[in-house]
Amino acid sequence: DGGITQSPKYLFRKEGQNVTLSCEQNLNHDAMYWYRQDPGQGLRLIYYSQIVNDFQKGDIAEGYSVSREKKESFPLTVTSAQKNPTAFYLCASSKAESSYNEQFFGPGTRLTVL
Amino acid sequence: AQSVAQPEDQVNVAEGNPLTVKCTYSVSGNPYLFWYVQYPNRGLQFLLKYITGDNLVKGSYGFEAEFNKSQTSFHLKKPSALVSDSALYFCAVRDMDTGRRALTFGSGTRLQVQP
């Protein structure tokens, strides 16, 4: 099956810890994205990457970091600097050759800070 | 800057009745517009998009949306609602004339279809 996988589905973190969320796609898409979803606020863009070894900050990048070493993978690290990390995190990908291509989403990771 | 407004947090409709979920947008250039649906604890699924051409766009599961440039709106519609349509719906926009390649999403509208 082609698609986007995210792991783990649920993640619990103690305060002060860094955690890394995995996102893998086998759609051969160039562009990948990370969003954060909070109740009543829709999706907010954290980081995005149009090509391997390049990425840009989104609207709420503070306290997060990413890497894009492979086309298929775009992991997100939630650092201890992120003050309110409890949220639902969604990864997406799209073809990059045209900006009107729709994004395909993974199933999400729910992060809870204990 | 680009933005999207979904003025209704929730829409309630009886099964078999037509439904409308509202979306208005703001861009400095010309818009690309999208609708997505989200079921509980799942990712978003693409429904339809407007790029150019016919203002009435048809998408998945019998949904359609009408682009209205003068009113800067892109309302989602379906002639006959199903209970299984109950979900969270997101409108999204991208300004085709700016450098930002990512979408901006609205806050979402919860659709509740009663049997």
Boltz contact constraints between the chains, C-beta under 6 A:
constraints:
  - contact:
      token1: [A, 41]
      token2: [B, 107]
      max_distance: 6.0
  - contact:
      token1: [A, 42]
      token2: [B, 105]
      max_distance: 6.0
  - contact:
      token1: [A, 42]
      token2: [B, 106]
      max_distance: 6.0
  - contact:
      token1: [A, 42]
      token2: [B, 107]
      max_distance: 6.0
  - contact:
      token1: [A, 42]
      token2: [B, 108]
      max_distance: 6.0
  - contact:
      token1: [A, 43]
      token2: [B, 105]
      max_distance: 6.0
  - contact:
      token1: [A, 45]
      token2: [B, 102]
      max_distance: 6.0
  - contact:
      token1: [A, 48]
      token2: [B, 102]
      max_distance: 6.0
  - contact:
      token1: [A, 90]
      token2: [B, 43]
      max_distance: 6.0
  - contact:
      token1: [A, 99]
      token2: [B, 101]
      max_distance: 6.0
  - contact:
      token1: [A, 100]
      token2: [B, 32]
      max_distance: 6.0
  - contact:
      token1: [A, 100]
      token2: [B, 51]
      max_distance: 6.0
  - contact:
      token1: [A, 102]
      token2: [B, 46]
      max_distance: 6.0
  - contact:
      token1: [A, 102]
      token2: [B, 49]
      max_distance: 6.0
  - contact:
      token1: [A, 105]
      token2: [B, 43]
      max_distance: 6.0
  - contact:
      token1: [A, 105]
      token2: [B, 44]
      max_distance: 6.0
  - contact:
      token1: [A, 106]
      token2: [B, 43]
      max_distance: 6.0
  - contact:
      token1: [A, 107]
      token2: [B, 42]
      max_distance: 6.0
  - contact:
      token1: [A, 107]
      token2: [B, 43]
      max_distance: 6.0
  - contact:
      token1: [A, 108]
      token2: [B, 43]
      max_distance: 6.0
